[in-house]
């Protein structure tokens, strides 16, 4: 067997100093998600209201001219890479998604890589275009970094080590649904919405069938933050036996598609409602789809959902 390299006392001290910022990370509480510390960026748009506003005042009209590059970090850039990601920042650690479902924790002050986690895709994963394999955000709650993958896993990593704490699968990746928006942590739950439910396929045989799309449309799920267990599921295309199911001109569920989640939802703590926008139906044409004159819930809609139960409160 190969012998492990022995670290010298000097190397050990340097490693400990480099990783010291990780030791100072505190758990992200519900109160912190409602009112983040000024220097933190804990959600896609920082706060539950989605304003993407920073209260920091060090950079202003008078000081912006003094900005200089402190460090740089290269993003993965294969020919089809698409980067639309907003990093998270907590206690001086920057959490980054890199194309290919690579998750990295950096010292925000120095740019030093502190840990890295790589999610391996199945060998037969369909070669979807890059814009279906991108990510807009991650989420953080407690001591967990929440990662939805493009092959329909929802994973929790330890923020201090990058070690995988739990891993649940919400769909067969061969359906070609993906997670390319982001998750939302609300109290003790993780909410996440599926995407890529529109016509178009990476599978050559499916592509020969006019406008293949994942049957049944997309969905939003709620999971236990501690274990990852799925607690509820809301179909963004109403199925026949569900409220709104009679708005698809009696089409069977496998002929209903679309209503993808392209961006992570927001949350109103006072009303205890979470809001999600859905995309277009599949196929796009009402004639091809077989729903001419029908409403087709819940396509192109805003959904208000109770995050505790997954029940729809209203839609627009």
Phi, psi and omega per residue, in radians:
X1 nan 2.602 3.127
X2 -1.274 2.410 3.114
X3 -1.408 2.416 3.084
X4 -1.284 2.447 3.096
X5 -1.124 2.457 -3.139
X6 -1.623 2.216 -3.137
X7 -1.452 2.369 3.083
X8 -1.326 2.777 3.083
X9 -0.960 -0.629 3.128
X10 -1.134 -0.782 -3.138
X11 -1.128 -0.677 3.126
X12 -1.100 -0.741 -3.126
X13 -1.168 -0.668 3.115
X14 -1.155 -0.720 3.125
X15 -1.125 -0.740 3.124
X16 -1.094 -0.712 3.122
X17 -1.149 -0.681 -3.132
X18 -1.144 -0.678 -3.072
X19 -1.576 0.007 -3.123
X20 -0.963 -0.674 3.121
X21 -1.007 -0.541 3.132
X22 -1.165 -0.591 -3.123
X23 -1.175 -0.361 -3.073
X24 -1.622 -0.010 -3.134
X25 -1.175 2.310 3.084
X26 -1.812 2.688 3.098
X27 -1.088 2.503 3.081
X28 -1.511 2.007 -3.079
X29 -1.596 2.952 3.068
X30 -1.056 -0.688 3.129
X31 -1.127 -0.646 3.116
X32 -1.184 -0.615 3.089
X33 -1.191 -0.579 3.100
X34 -1.310 -0.665 -3.108
X35 -2.384 1.409 -3.054
X36 -1.132 2.557 3.012
X37 -0.979 2.579 -3.054
X38 -0.934 -0.622 -3.091
X39 -1.540 0.006 -3.126
X40 -1.721 2.678 3.010
X41 -2.325 1.627 -2.908
X42 -1.702 -0.126 -3.120
X43 -2.462 3.007 -3.107
X44 -0.891 -0.839 3.120
X45 -2.015 0.533 3.037
X46 1.307 -0.847 -3.087
X47 -2.182 2.855 -3.100
X48 -1.053 -0.446 -3.120
X49 -1.438 -0.101 3.032
X50 1.278 0.418 -3.075
X51 -1.366 -0.388 -3.119
X52 1.011 0.715 -3.096
X53 -1.913 2.285 3.077
X54 -1.769 2.309 3.112
X55 -1.444 -0.060 -3.125
X56 -1.124 2.489 -3.041
X57 -2.125 0.075 -3.100
X58 -1.132 -0.567 3.110
X59 -1.751 2.070 -3.141
X60 -2.496 -2.981 -3.091
X61 -1.081 -0.479 -3.094
X62 -1.516 -0.522 -3.042
X63 -1.772 -0.223 -3.034
X64 -1.068 -0.485 -3.120
X65 -1.196 -0.261 -3.105
X66 -1.603 -0.025 -3.114
X67 -1.141 2.418 3.081
X68 -2.384 2.756 3.109
X69 -1.195 2.172 3.097
X70 -1.628 -0.687 3.070
X71 -2.876 2.878 3.094
X72 -2.301 2.714 3.106
X73 -2.442 2.195 -3.074
X74 -1.380 2.330 3.028
X75 -1.557 2.568 3.083
X76 -1.022 2.409 -3.039
X77 -2.476 1.036 2.935
X78 -1.101 2.934 -2.994
X79 -1.046 -0.494 -3.101
X80 -1.835 0.257 -3.088
X81 -1.178 2.440 3.039
X82 -2.260 2.094 -3.140
X83 -1.942 2.018 3.115
X84 -2.258 0.445 -2.914
X85 -1.562 2.480 3.002
X86 -1.908 2.010 -3.125
X87 -1.154 2.756 2.970
X88 -1.769 2.613 3.080
X89 -2.322 2.247 3.087
X90 -2.553 2.209 3.114
X91 0.890 0.698 3.075
X92 1.435 0.077 3.091
X93 -1.879 2.284 3.120
X94 -1.779 2.195 -3.131
X95 -1.843 2.155 -2.960
X96 -2.170 2.380 2.925
X97 -1.684 2.341 3.090
X98 -2.070 2.530 -3.048
X99 -0.884 2.303 -3.072
X100 1.770 0.309 -3.132
X101 0.964 0.841 2.989
X102 -1.815 2.177 -3.097
X103 -1.902 2.287 -3.071
X104 -2.289 2.458 3.033
X105 -1.918 2.148 -3.102
X106 -2.068 2.577 2.937
X107 -1.232 1.977 -3.032
X108 -1.122 -0.376 -3.124
X109 -1.420 -0.631 -3.016
X110 -2.009 -0.300 -3.057
X111 1.402 0.185 -3.134
X112 -1.264 2.300 3.068
X113 -1.279 2.156 -3.095
X114 -1.749 -0.647 2.970
X115 -2.789 2.854 -3.118
X116 -2.518 2.430 3.070
X117 -2.206 2.292 3.137
X118 -2.063 2.130 3.078
X119 -1.558 2.099 -3.117
X120 -1.483 2.248 3.105
X121 -1.490 2.670 3.056
X122 -1.041 2.628 -3.100
X123 -1.119 -0.467 -3.123
X124 -1.752 0.370 3.118
X125 -1.094 2.324 -3.105
X126 -1.122 2.464 -3.121
X127 -1.443 1.335 3.110
X128 -1.225 2.667 3.068
X129 -1.002 2.716 -3.052
X130 -0.999 -0.604 -3.078
X131 -1.246 -0.261 3.005
X132 -1.512 -0.252 -3.050
X133 -1.918 0.296 3.103
X134 -1.614 -3.102 3.133
X135 -2.554 2.459 3.106
X136 -1.675 -0.522 -3.084
X137 -2.900 2.898 2.942
X138 -2.029 -3.047 3.070
X139 -2.469 2.795 -3.126
X140 -2.411 2.395 3.120
X141 -2.725 2.287 -3.052
X142 1.109 -2.198 3.069
X143 -1.907 0.428 -3.072
X144 -2.011 2.370 2.970
X145 -1.768 2.153 -3.027
X146 -1.708 2.210 -3.041
X147 -2.210 1.960 2.967
X148 -1.572 2.310 -3.053
X149 -1.765 2.889 -3.099
X150 -1.333 -0.175 3.058
X151 -1.855 0.483 2.934
X152 1.232 0.602 2.906
X153 -1.731 2.625 2.943
X154 -2.100 2.088 -2.958
X155 -2.152 2.489 3.004
X156 -1.972 2.231 3.094
X157 -1.954 2.553 3.028
X158 -1.226 2.193 -3.042
X159 -1.145 -0.428 -3.096
X160 -1.488 -0.486 -3.005
X161 -2.147 -0.346 -3.027
X162 1.374 0.093 3.134
X163 -1.256 2.428 3.141
X164 -1.296 2.207 -3.108
X165 -1.719 -0.701 2.992
X166 -2.676 2.824 -3.048
X167 -2.640 2.012 3.110
X168 -2.124 2.646 -3.141
X169 -1.983 2.239 -3.078
X170 -1.817 -0.201 -3.082
X171 -2.865 2.746 3.031
X172 -1.290 2.111 -3.093
X173 -1.059 -0.352 -3.138
X174 -1.221 -0.219 3.038
X175 -1.193 -0.352 -3.101
X176 1.329 0.200 2.886
X177 -1.192 2.719 3.108
X178 -2.459 2.907 2.912
X179 -1.895 1.818 3.102
X180 -2.232 0.234 3.000
X181 -1.745 -1.694 3.126
X182 3.048 2.919 -3.140
X183 -1.658 2.919 3.100
X184 -2.346 2.194 3.069
X185 -1.662 2.147 3.099
X186 -2.224 1.944 -3.112
X187 0.964 -2.020 -3.080
X188 -1.815 0.415 -3.098
X189 -2.268 2.718 3.021
X190 -2.010 2.199 3.099
X191 -1.945 2.449 -3.124
X192 -2.662 2.492 -3.109
X193 -2.051 2.455 -3.113
X194 -1.437 2.679 3.125
X195 -2.263 -3.033 -3.119
X196 1.012 1.062 3.084
X197 -1.999 0.424 -3.084
X198 -1.851 2.932 3.128
X199 -1.035 2.571 3.136
X200 2.107 2.291 -3.041
X201 -2.431 2.572 3.024
X202 -1.463 -0.240 -3.112
X203 -1.481 2.140 -3.037
X204 -1.067 -0.726 -3.116
X205 -1.194 -0.731 3.107
X206 -1.131 -0.637 -3.120
X207 -1.068 -0.433 3.117
X208 -1.285 -0.409 3.031
X209 -1.456 2.133 -2.990
X210 -0.872 1.953 3.013
X211 1.053 0.988 3.066
X212 -0.997 2.465 3.019
X213 -2.540 2.685 3.112
X214 -1.012 2.119 -3.089
X215 -1.137 2.409 3.103
X216 1.611 -0.102 3.084
X217 1.346 -2.883 -3.082
X218 -1.706 -3.080 -3.066
X219 -2.783 2.832 3.005
X220 -2.082 2.368 3.112
X221 -2.148 2.667 3.043
X222 -2.013 2.341 -3.048
X223 -2.247 2.645 3.042
X224 -1.230 2.194 -3.090
X225 -1.091 -0.583 -3.064
X226 -1.305 -0.674 -3.004
X227 -2.048 -0.335 -3.055
X228 1.510 -0.096 -3.103
X229 -0.998 2.330 3.091
X230 -1.261 2.216 -3.088
X231 -1.807 -0.553 3.112
X232 -2.756 2.823 3.122
X233 -2.482 2.272 3.083
X234 -2.038 2.103 3.111
X235 -1.408 2.132 -3.118
X236 -1.343 -0.196 2.874
X237 -1.901 2.013 -3.081
X238 -1.091 2.166 3.090
X239 -1.436 2.884 -2.965
X240 -0.994 -0.616 -3.061
X241 -1.668 0.291 -3.091
X242 -2.050 2.801 3.029
X243 -0.964 2.308 -3.063
X244 1.529 -0.102 -3.100
X245 -1.175 -0.299 -3.136
X246 -1.534 0.199 -3.103
X247 -1.793 0.225 -3.116
X248 -2.003 0.498 3.022
X249 0.969 0.640 3.082
X250 1.103 0.355 3.066
X251 -1.159 2.492 3.021
X252 -1.139 2.705 -3.051
X253 -0.971 -0.657 -3.089
X254 -1.221 -0.208 3.089
X255 -1.688 -0.030 3.120
X256 -1.722 2.362 -3.115
X257 -2.668 2.996 3.072
X258 1.762 -2.641 -3.134
X259 1.000 0.839 -3.131
X260 -1.265 2.705 3.027
X261 -1.714 1.926 -3.103
X262 -1.679 -0.419 -3.127
X263 -2.383 2.574 -3.109
X264 -1.135 2.568 -3.127
X265 -1.301 3.016 3.086
X266 -2.062 3.073 -3.007
X267 -2.521 2.438 3.045
X268 -1.949 1.822 -3.112
X269 -1.084 -0.576 -3.098
X270 -1.201 -0.704 3.131
X271 -1.590 -0.199 -3.058
X272 0.944 0.865 3.090
X273 -2.227 2.493 3.044
X274 -2.025 2.468 -2.985
X275 -2.049 2.285 -3.100
X276 -2.338 2.445 3.077
X277 -1.762 2.422 3.129
X278 -1.902 2.731 -3.124
X279 -1.583 -2.851 -3.062
X280 -1.334 2.857 3.100
X281 -1.408 3.020 3.065
X282 -2.314 2.431 -0.306
X283 -1.042 2.896 -3.054
X284 -1.221 -0.684 -3.110
X285 -1.300 2.296 3.121
X286 -1.134 -0.520 3.130
X287 -1.246 -0.867 3.112
X288 -1.078 -0.672 -3.103
X289 -1.245 -0.464 -3.113
X290 1.497 0.417 -3.114
X291 -2.206 0.500 -3.135
X292 -0.998 2.179 -3.132
X293 1.481 -0.054 -3.139
X294 -1.757 2.715 -3.053
X295 -1.323 -0.747 3.089
X296 1.154 1.035 3.118
X297 -1.220 2.468 0.160
X298 -2.105 0.949 -3.094
X299 -1.296 2.611 3.082
X300 0.827 0.837 -3.021
X301 -2.243 2.829 2.877
X302 -1.804 2.219 -3.100
X303 -1.924 2.316 3.019
X304 -1.883 2.037 -2.990
X305 -2.170 2.451 3.003
X306 -1.304 2.036 -3.047
X307 -1.216 -0.320 3.135
X308 -1.340 -0.597 -3.005
X309 -2.027 -0.355 -3.046
X310 1.375 0.177 -3.124
X311 -1.463 2.409 3.092
X312 -1.275 2.221 3.111
X313 -1.669 -0.770 3.013
X314 -2.767 2.871 3.050
X315 -2.444 2.741 3.077
X316 -2.416 nan nan
